[in-house]
Amino acid sequence: MKKNILCLFLIVISSLSFSQNPYDLWLQYDNIEEQHILETYKNQVSNIYFSSNSPTGTVIKEEIQKAFKGLLNIEPKFDSKIPNLIISTLDELDPSIKQKLPEISNINDEGYLIQHIQEKKNSKIIISAKTEKGLLYGVFNFIKQMQLRNDLSEIAIYDSPKIQKRLLNHWDNLDRSVERGYAGFSIWDWYLLPELIKQEYIDYARANASIGINGTVLTNVNSNALVLSPRYIQKLKALADVFRPYGIQVYLTARFSAPIETGDLETADPLNAEVRQWWKNKADEIYAAIPDFGGFLVKANSEGQPGPNNYGRSHVDGANMLAEAVAPHNGIIMWRAFVYSEEKPEDRAKQAYSEFKPF
């Protein structure tokens, strides 16, 4: 009789080390080991001028400190009288410098420029933008150029985002479960907000700002009306305060039947005057706490979610009711075109087209 032998192989890996920390994502600021590049960069950016002390300005300074200490092993100072790195909004730039920036008029409010110039006998690198949000994006790109070991003496970058709203859409629930989530609990710990601000929230904002994300929808599209309650608005405000210096707005998903589920009304009919007023009051309440609140993402009349069709109304009726509520605050409504019914004979991929094309 042959014996089945199970062999167990134990592989021992010793002295294994990784130079990168996965938590830091692409913001790896390890010391530049190429000595000639290191010395060149130090000579090019050692004297900095940047005067802003606003919340976003503070974030910019902190990022430069992290990057320069990590990449160049120097402690940056921001008040040099003879700077070789100038970080400034366009309206504060010296006119003689502006003349050397050929495409300055082409950048938009979130755009930026990074330009090497020669002024008299001194060479300078200019990072400029119309707004401090643009400056933040420009600084992140400049740091990336050093990470990539690019030649700063030839740098000439003019960049403006072509898409105004650049959002992440979380499918996170208030109990910290995540729909279709495979990586553990939600990052948002609603139970401990607003008192506890976790470091992860700051790191999240920093990473997103570094790639130009300017908004985040914090809650699942299969939404919970509880998030619109005063208690949760204060929790939302705490997150908004963390994200604001990084140029990130917060958004919520709105449950269409919230006026009923909060116990205030007996209907959510979008043409009902009391319902329309309820949403206006709710929008006013949110914006009073969070003036730069982005608006609502709505999934209505799909997969059993409530919506205007429940009352014989159209998607236009529902979307315009909410748009009317946020319009005075320059908010937006994202009406999610994910509508289908297994009871309809049409192909599922066509149903959204058939639903919205008449409008």
N, C-alpha and C positions, 0 to 999 in steps of 0.2 A: 504494500500500500504506500502510495506516495503521500508525503506530508506537505500540507500547504504551509509555507513559511512566510510570515509577515515580517518584513524588514523595516525597521524604523530608522530613518536617517536624521540625525540631529546635526543641523548645520549651525555652527557658531560663527557669528560675524563679530570680530572684535575691532576695537579702535575705529568704529564707523562714525564718521562725522559729516555733517551737512553745513555748508557755508551759508545757506539761506534759511530764513525762518518763514514757513508757509503763511503764518499769520500776517506778515507784512506785505503779502501779495507782491505787486510789482514795485513797491516803494522800498526797495532794498538799497540801503545807503552804506554799503561796505566800502572800506577804504580803498582808494585807487592805488593799485600796486605798481603800475607803470610809472616809474619815477619821473621821466621826462614830461609825461602828461600831467602828473600831479603838480610839478613845479610850474608848468605853463599856466594851469588853471589858477593856482594861487596868485600868480602875478597878474592875471586878468580880472579877478573878482575879489581881491582881498579888501579893497576899499569900497564900501557900500554907502549909498545915500538912499534912505527910505524913511519918511517922516511920519507916516500914518500910525495913529494909536487907536483906530476904530476897532471894533470886534474882528472884522475881516482883515484889517491891517495887522492885528495881533497874530491871527492865524498865519498870515504870510511870513511874519518874522519867525514864528515858531518853526515853520516848515524849512525856512532857509537855515535856521540854527541846526535842525536835525540833519539836513543834507550836508552842510558844510563841515559839521563836526564828524559826520560819518565818512563822507567821500574824501574830504581834504584834510581832516584832522586839524581844523582851525575853528576858533570861536569868532563868529562874525560880529562886527559892530556896524551900526546903521547910520552914523552921523559924520561920515568922513567929509572933510572940507575939499579934498581933491579926489573925488570918487572915480573908480573905473567901472563900477556897476551902479547904474541909476535905475531905481524902480519908482515910477511916478505915473499918476494919471496924466492924461494929455493936457488938461487945463493948467497943470502945475509945471509943465516942461518949459524950459528956457526956449524962447523963440529961435535962437540960433541952432538949437538941437532939432527943433521941429522941421526946420528947413532941410535937414539931412535925412528926413524920413519920407521917402517918395510916395508911399501908398497909405499915408496916415489917414486920409479921408475915407478909405474903403472899409475900415473896420466898423462893426456894429457895436451895440452896447455891451455885448458879452465877448467881443473880439479882443485881440491883443496883438502887439508886435514885439519882436525880439530882434534888435538890429545892432550890429557892430558899426561904429562910426569912428572917424578920425576927426578930432577937433583940435586945431592948432597942432601941438606936438604930442598931444595925449590921445590915446585910443580909449574908447568907452564902449560898454555894452549897455544898451537901453532896453528896458522892459517897460512897456507903457500900454495903456488902455483907457477907454472912456470912463470905465467904472472900476471899482476895486474888485468886483467879481471877475472882470476881465483880467485884472492884474493877477489874481490868484491863479487863474488858468494859465497865464503866461509864465508865472513862476514855476508851476509844476512842469510845464514843457521845457523850460530852461534847465531845470534839475535833470530832466530826462536826457537832455543833450549831453550833460556831463556823465550820466550813467552809461551812455552809449559811446563815450570817449570821442565825441565829435569835435571838430575844429571850431572853437568859438570865435576865432578871428575872421571867419567867413560867414558867420551866422546872419541870416536875414529871413525871419519867419513872420508872415502876416496871416493871421488866422481869425475867421469869424464863423460861428456856428450857423448853419443854414436851417437847422430845425430848432424852433423856439422852445418847445416843450420836450425835454429829454428825461423820461421818467422810468423808475423801477415800479413794478406792480407786485406787491407782496400778496400772497394768499394766506395770510396769517390770521388766526382767530384770537379772540380775546382771552381764551383759556391757554394760550401759547401753543396749541396744536397748529399744524400747518397742512392745509389741503394739498395733496400730492407732494407732501414734504418728506424727504428721505434723509434729512441731515439733523434730526433732533428737534428740539423745541424752537419756537420763534425767538428771535433776538429781543423782541419787545416784551419786557416784564411789566405788564400793566398793573399787576398787583402792587408792585413796589414803587411805581410812578405815582405822583410826581416827585416824591421825596428823594429817591435814589436814582442818580444819573450814572449809569454804568460806563466804564471806559469804552466798552464796545460801541456805544452809540457815537462817541466822538470819532473812534477809528473808522466806523462805518461812513460817517459824513466825510471824513478826510479822503478815504479811498474813492468815494463816488465823485467828489469834487475834482480829484486828480484826473479823471477821464471825462469831465464835463457834464456829469449827471446833475440836473438842477431841480429834480422833484422826486418824491416818493409817495406812493399810495400805500398806506400802512396796513390796510385791512383787506380781508378776503372779499371777493366780489359777491360771494354768498354771505351777505352782510348781516350784522347784528345791530338792531336799533339802539342797543345800550350805549354804543360808542358815541351817540349824539347827546347823551345825558350830560348835565353840568359837571358831574364828577369826572367823566372821561374827557371832557373838553379841557379840563385843567391838566390832565395827564398828557393830552396831545400838545398843549401849550409848552410843557416842559421839553418835549422832543423838538418842537419847532424852535425853541430858544437855543437848543444845542446845534441844530442844523443851519440856522440863519447865517452865521458868520461864514459858512462854507457855500453860501449861495443856493441852498436847497430848500424848496418849499415842501410843505406837507399837504397831502390830500387824503380824503376819506372815501370809502365806498358808502353810498347812501341806500338804506333799505327803503323801498318805495312805500311800504306799509307802515313806516315809523310813526306817523301821526296816530294810528290806531294802537300800535304796540306799546307806545308810551302811556296809553290810557287817556290821551287828551281829546281825541275825536273818535267818531264812530265810522268814519269813511276816510279813504285816501284818494278819492276821485280828483284827478288833477284839474277839473273844471269847477270844483267846489270852492267858493270864496274863502271859507274857513281853512280849507286845506292849503290853499295858496298862501294865505296869511301865516299859517303855521310854519311853512318852509321859509318865508321871509324872516319871521322872528328867529327861527333857528339859525339861519345864515348870519343875521345881525349879532346873535349871541356868540357864534364862533369867531367872527371877525373882530368883535370887541376884545376877545382874548388873544387872537392871532391875526394881526392886521394883514399879513402876507399869506394867509391861508390860500391854497391853490384852487380848491373847488372839490367837486364830487365826481367819482366814477360810479356809474350805475349799470347794473345788469338787471334788466327788467323783462318779465314774461319769457323766461327761458329756464328750462330744467326745474320748473315748479316755483321759480321766484315770482313774487308779486310785481305787478306793473299796471300801466294804464289800460291794457286790454281787459283787465278784470272788471273794468267799469264801462266797457264799450268805447274806450277812447283810444286814440292812436299814439304811436311812439312820439310823434311831433308834439302832441298835447302834453305828454309826460315830461319830455325833455325841456320844452319851453317853460313849463311851470317852474322847474328847478333853475333854469337859466335866468328867469326873471328874479329869482331870489338872490342869486350871487352877482348879478350884473352890476349893481351899485358899488360893489367891492372889487370889480375887475376880475372876478373869479370865472372859472370855466366849468362846463359840464361835459364829461366824456360819456356818451351814451354807447354802451358796449353792444356792438352789432353781432353778438354771439346768440342768435335766436334760431331755434329749430324745434320741431316737434316730431316725435316718432309716429304720431298719428297722421301726419301729412304724407301724401304719396310722393312728393317731390324728393329728389336727391338732397341729402342733408347739406351738401356744399352749395346748393342753389337756393336753399330756403332763405338765407340772410339777404341775398340779392332780391328775391321776390318780395320779401318783407319791406325792404327800404327803398327799392327803386321807385315806387309810386310817389314817394315824398320828394 
